[in-house]
Structures are given as C-alpha cells and as structure tokens.
C-alpha cells in the first residue's frame, strides 16, 4: 500500500487541492489541521489529526508516523515542523518568492527564516517558492483584481504597469508538489516554481479583464506615493476590494524567474497564463 502523505494545512486552498489530487489517485492523506470542522466541510477522506503549529506536543503526535510530509502552512513554521517530524520523513514545504522583495516584511522574513531552518537542518526535502498563485477557489489575486476591474474603467498603476509578474496556476503548484514528493532529495534544497514566462503587469491586467468578460481598463501611469495613500483609503469604501500599501510597493519591482531548474528537477511544464485564466473564470461563464 502507498504510504500516506501527511498534509499540514490540508483545509487551506492549496492543501485541499493537493488532497483532492492525491485521493483521486488512491493515495491516502492524513490531514493535519488546526480546525477539524473546516476539513469536514470539504467531505474528503482522511483521518484528521488536529494540531496547532504553535503546540509542539500536539504537532509531534500528529506527525509521529509520517514518512512523507507536505506543509502548505506559512514557511515561518518550518522550524516547528522540523522539530516535530520524524527524522526519516521526506519533506516538501511551501515558501514564497516574497523572499526576494526589496521591501522586507513579516511575510518575506518568515519565508527566509523557514528556508534557513530547512537548509541548516540537513533534512531531506525541498522548499518550493511559488510566485503569485491564481486559479484556486476563493483566491484573492486574480479574483480580487477582476472585482476591482468591474468597478473601475481607469486603473492607475505605478510605472504604467511596466514591471513584470509571472503568476502560476494552482494546478501547476499541485503538480510541482506531487513531483517533489516523488523525487529523492539528496540534501535540503529550494526551488522557485512559476508560470511559463513573465508578463508586464499591464498585460496581466488586460488578460484578466478579457478572461472575466470585462472591458479592458485604460491604464494610467501614476507615481507610487499617491497610490499608496489611496490604497490606505480602500478599506473605507464598501464594495471596493481592499488594497494594501505594500502591494503598491511590490508593483515597483520585477518578479520574473528562470524556471529551467523547475522544469529539469520536477518535469513540470506550467500552463500558459491565458489557459489558466480561462480555467479560472470558466465557472462564471457557465453561469
């Protein structure tokens, strides 16, 4: 019988998608979640193991018999997972390309700390660093942008949206996780996983609008400072998606990555942006 995969954060967006994929292939999963009721709502098989990542004994008990562990929790919890996991278990952990940002924040610093803990541990496994993930049910990247485009005919962007993004579809993230699970890692490693090619943010916006059946907005080049100020005000307008100032700052840096290592080590060819967006908005089109 195939060894079960212990999935930390199984009730989250990526965790649920991964568990469905594994179960579809008759691979048993052990969901390790903080809230068992949320897992139960998904209606999937798997003997749930309740565990809070901030409670070492509970986490150790949940992972006591694990041979393969995937963590979809924030990478800042890596040290706790390493301390609780059996030494022989193979690990696939999710990080984020936020670690590369020019504007360090708690999210990015947590990813760096988690990566450092894995690399220093000598444990066998990998931390995958996805770019912007889109296409999951309830995700707030593409869907939130589409909600904004429904309200705005003119979209102000720093630099006119000339900086690069390289989003990856949720299905490709899951394919990368599964490929990493199937691979023997001779040492702790890290790997960026991203879409097939970078695109200008302005082109990304137009692609989202087209896939959502919306008129393409007129993009207006505006300095970042007033946009950061305006972002702080979005939380006060009912029906307008909230935009954080840090998100505006990150539109001032290219997020483009060479995925040759991803292709070589995982054998995953990510789907084109247009294909991924058509999948993302298909339920809306079907009514």
C-alpha positions as CSV (number, residue, x, y, z in Angstrom):
1,X,0.0,0.0,0.0
2,X,1.2,3.5,-0.8
3,X,2.4,5.4,2.2
4,X,0.1,8.2,3.3
5,X,1.0,11.8,2.8
6,X,0.7,13.9,5.9
7,X,-0.6,17.3,4.7
8,X,-0.2,20.2,7.1
9,X,-2.7,22.9,6.3
10,X,-4.9,20.5,4.4
11,X,-8.0,22.6,4.8
12,X,-6.5,25.7,3.1
13,X,-6.7,26.4,-0.7
14,X,-3.6,24.7,-1.8
15,X,-3.9,21.9,0.8
16,X,-7.4,21.0,-0.3
17,X,-6.5,21.0,-4.0
18,X,-3.5,18.8,-3.2
19,X,-5.5,16.4,-1.1
20,X,-8.1,16.0,-3.8
21,X,-5.4,15.3,-6.4
22,X,-3.8,12.6,-4.1
23,X,-7.1,11.0,-3.2
24,X,-8.1,10.9,-6.9
25,X,-5.0,8.7,-7.5
26,X,-5.9,6.5,-4.4
27,X,-3.0,7.9,-2.4
28,X,-4.1,8.2,1.3
29,X,-3.8,11.5,3.1
30,X,-3.5,12.4,6.7
31,X,-4.9,15.9,7.1
32,X,-3.1,17.9,9.9
33,X,-5.3,20.9,10.6
34,X,-6.0,23.3,13.3
35,X,-9.7,23.3,12.7
36,X,-11.1,19.7,12.0
37,X,-14.6,21.2,11.3
38,X,-13.2,23.1,8.3
39,X,-11.7,19.9,6.9
40,X,-15.0,18.0,7.5
41,X,-16.8,20.6,5.3
42,X,-14.7,19.5,2.3
43,X,-16.2,16.0,2.5
44,X,-12.9,14.3,1.7
45,X,-11.5,11.0,3.1
46,X,-8.7,11.1,5.7
47,X,-8.4,10.6,9.4
48,X,-7.9,14.1,10.6
49,X,-5.1,14.9,13.1
50,X,-5.8,18.1,15.0
51,X,-2.7,20.1,15.6
52,X,-1.8,23.8,16.2
53,X,1.7,24.5,14.8
54,X,2.4,26.6,17.9
55,X,1.8,23.5,20.1
56,X,4.9,21.2,19.8
57,X,3.5,18.1,21.5
58,X,0.3,18.1,19.5
59,X,2.2,18.5,16.3
60,X,4.7,15.8,17.2
61,X,1.8,13.4,17.9
62,X,0.1,14.3,14.6
63,X,3.3,13.5,12.6
64,X,4.6,10.6,14.7
65,X,4.1,8.0,11.9
66,X,4.8,10.3,8.9
67,X,7.0,9.2,6.1
68,X,6.1,11.9,3.6
69,X,5.1,15.4,4.8
70,X,3.8,18.4,2.8
71,X,3.4,21.7,4.6
72,X,1.0,24.2,3.0
73,X,1.3,26.4,6.1
74,X,3.4,29.6,6.1
75,X,7.1,28.9,5.9
76,X,7.7,30.6,9.2
77,X,6.6,27.4,10.9
78,X,9.4,25.3,9.3
79,X,11.5,25.1,12.5
80,X,8.5,23.8,14.4
81,X,7.7,21.2,11.7
82,X,11.3,20.0,11.6
83,X,11.4,19.6,15.4
84,X,8.2,17.6,15.3
85,X,8.7,15.4,12.2
86,X,10.4,12.0,12.3
87,X,14.0,12.4,11.1
88,X,13.4,9.9,8.3
89,X,10.4,11.7,6.8
90,X,10.7,13.4,3.4
91,X,9.6,17.0,3.4
92,X,8.0,19.3,0.8
93,X,7.4,22.7,2.2
94,X,5.8,25.8,0.6
95,X,7.7,29.1,0.8
96,X,7.1,32.2,-1.4
97,X,9.0,34.3,-3.9
98,X,8.2,37.2,-1.5
99,X,11.6,36.4,0.0
100,X,13.1,38.3,-2.9
101,X,11.3,41.5,-2.3
102,X,13.2,44.8,-2.0
103,X,10.7,45.8,0.8
104,X,11.1,43.2,3.5
105,X,8.1,42.4,5.6
106,X,6.9,39.8,8.1
107,X,5.7,37.5,5.4
108,X,9.0,37.6,3.4
109,X,11.2,37.5,6.6
110,X,9.2,34.4,7.7
111,X,9.9,32.7,4.4
112,X,13.6,33.5,4.7
113,X,13.7,32.1,8.3
114,X,11.9,29.0,7.2
115,X,14.2,28.4,4.3
116,X,17.2,28.9,6.5
117,X,15.9,26.4,9.0
118,X,15.5,23.8,6.4
119,X,18.9,24.3,4.8
120,X,20.6,24.2,8.1
121,X,18.8,21.1,9.3
122,X,20.3,18.7,6.8
123,X,16.9,17.1,6.4
124,X,15.9,15.6,3.1
125,X,13.4,17.6,1.2
126,X,12.7,20.9,-0.6
127,X,11.0,24.2,-0.1
128,X,9.1,25.3,-3.1
129,X,8.8,29.1,-3.6
130,X,5.8,29.9,-5.8
131,X,5.2,33.2,-7.4
132,X,1.7,34.7,-7.3
133,X,-0.8,31.7,-7.2
134,X,-4.0,32.1,-9.0
135,X,-6.9,29.9,-10.0
136,X,-7.8,28.4,-6.6
137,X,-11.4,28.8,-5.3
138,X,-11.5,31.8,-3.1
139,X,-8.1,33.1,-4.0
140,X,-7.7,36.9,-3.7
141,X,-5.2,37.6,-6.5
142,X,-6.9,37.3,-9.9
143,X,-10.4,37.2,-8.5
144,X,-9.9,40.4,-6.4
145,X,-8.4,42.1,-9.4
146,X,-11.4,41.2,-11.5
147,X,-13.7,42.6,-8.8
148,X,-11.7,45.9,-8.9
149,X,-11.9,46.0,-12.7
150,X,-15.7,45.6,-12.6
151,X,-15.8,48.9,-10.7
152,X,-13.1,50.9,-12.5
153,X,-12.8,52.0,-16.1
154,X,-9.4,53.7,-15.4
155,X,-6.8,51.8,-13.5
156,X,-3.9,53.9,-12.1
157,X,-0.6,51.9,-11.8
158,X,2.9,52.8,-10.8
159,X,5.1,53.0,-13.9
160,X,2.0,52.3,-16.0
161,X,2.2,48.6,-15.1
162,X,5.5,48.1,-16.8
163,X,7.0,45.8,-14.1
164,X,6.9,42.1,-14.6
165,X,4.9,39.3,-12.9
166,X,5.0,35.6,-13.6
167,X,1.9,34.0,-11.9
168,X,1.5,30.3,-11.6
169,X,-1.9,28.4,-11.7
170,X,-3.0,26.5,-8.7
171,X,-3.0,23.2,-10.6
172,X,0.7,23.7,-11.5
173,X,1.6,24.3,-7.9
174,X,0.0,21.0,-7.0
175,X,1.8,19.2,-9.9
176,X,5.1,20.7,-8.6
177,X,4.3,19.5,-5.0
178,X,3.5,16.0,-6.3
179,X,6.6,15.8,-8.4
180,X,8.7,16.9,-5.4
181,X,7.1,14.2,-3.3
182,X,8.1,11.6,-5.9
183,X,11.7,12.7,-6.1
184,X,14.5,11.7,-3.8
185,X,16.3,14.8,-2.5
186,X,19.9,14.1,-1.5
187,X,20.0,17.2,0.6
188,X,17.8,20.0,1.7
189,X,17.1,22.3,-1.3
190,X,14.9,25.2,-2.5
191,X,13.3,25.8,-5.9
192,X,11.3,28.6,-7.4
193,X,8.0,27.5,-9.2
194,X,6.4,30.0,-11.5
195,X,4.4,30.4,-14.7
196,X,6.0,29.8,-18.1
197,X,7.1,33.4,-18.8
198,X,7.0,36.9,-17.2
199,X,4.5,39.4,-18.5
200,X,4.1,43.2,-17.8
201,X,1.6,43.8,-15.1
202,X,-0.4,45.9,-17.5
203,X,-0.7,43.0,-19.9
204,X,-1.7,40.8,-16.9
205,X,-4.5,43.2,-16.1
206,X,-5.8,43.1,-19.7
207,X,-5.6,39.3,-19.7
208,X,-7.6,39.1,-16.5
209,X,-10.2,41.5,-17.9
210,X,-10.6,39.5,-21.1
211,X,-10.9,36.2,-19.3
212,X,-13.5,37.7,-17.0
213,X,-15.5,39.1,-19.9
214,X,-14.8,42.7,-18.9
215,X,-13.9,45.7,-20.9
216,X,-10.1,46.3,-20.7
217,X,-9.4,49.3,-18.5
218,X,-7.5,52.4,-19.5
219,X,-4.2,52.2,-17.6
220,X,-2.9,55.4,-16.2
221,X,0.7,55.8,-15.1
222,X,0.8,57.4,-11.7
223,X,3.6,57.8,-9.1
224,X,3.6,55.3,-6.3
225,X,3.3,57.8,-3.5
226,X,-0.3,58.9,-4.2
227,X,-1.4,55.4,-5.0
228,X,0.0,54.2,-1.6
229,X,-2.1,56.9,0.1
230,X,-5.2,55.9,-2.0
231,X,-4.6,52.2,-1.0
232,X,-5.0,53.1,2.6
233,X,-8.4,54.5,1.9
234,X,-9.8,51.5,0.0
235,X,-10.7,49.7,3.3
236,X,-13.2,52.5,4.0
237,X,-15.2,52.1,0.8
238,X,-17.9,49.4,0.9
239,X,-17.8,47.1,-2.2
240,X,-14.3,48.1,-3.2
241,X,-11.6,45.4,-2.7
242,X,-9.0,46.4,-0.1
243,X,-5.6,47.2,-1.4
244,X,-2.7,47.3,1.0
245,X,0.1,49.9,0.6
246,X,2.7,47.1,0.5
247,X,1.0,45.7,-2.6
248,X,1.6,49.0,-4.4
249,X,5.2,49.0,-3.5
250,X,5.6,45.5,-4.9
251,X,4.3,46.7,-8.2
252,X,7.6,48.6,-8.5
253,X,9.8,45.5,-8.8
254,X,10.1,42.8,-11.4
255,X,9.0,39.4,-10.3
256,X,10.5,37.3,-13.1
257,X,12.3,34.0,-12.7
258,X,14.2,31.4,-14.6
259,X,12.2,28.2,-14.4
260,X,14.8,26.0,-16.1
261,X,15.5,24.3,-12.7
262,X,11.8,23.7,-12.1
263,X,11.5,22.0,-15.5
264,X,14.6,20.0,-15.0
265,X,14.1,18.8,-11.5
266,X,10.3,18.5,-11.4
267,X,9.5,17.8,-15.0
268,X,6.6,20.3,-14.8
269,X,5.7,22.5,-17.8
270,X,3.4,25.2,-16.5
271,X,0.2,26.1,-18.4
272,X,0.1,29.5,-20.3
273,X,-1.5,32.4,-18.5
274,X,-4.4,32.6,-21.0
275,X,-5.2,28.9,-20.4
276,X,-5.0,29.3,-16.6
277,X,-7.3,32.4,-16.7
278,X,-9.8,30.6,-18.9
279,X,-10.0,27.8,-16.3
280,X,-10.2,30.4,-13.5
281,X,-13.3,32.1,-14.9
282,X,-15.0,29.2,-16.6
283,X,-17.5,28.6,-13.7
284,X,-18.6,32.2,-14.1
285,X,-19.1,31.8,-17.8
286,X,-21.1,28.6,-17.3
287,X,-23.5,30.6,-15.1
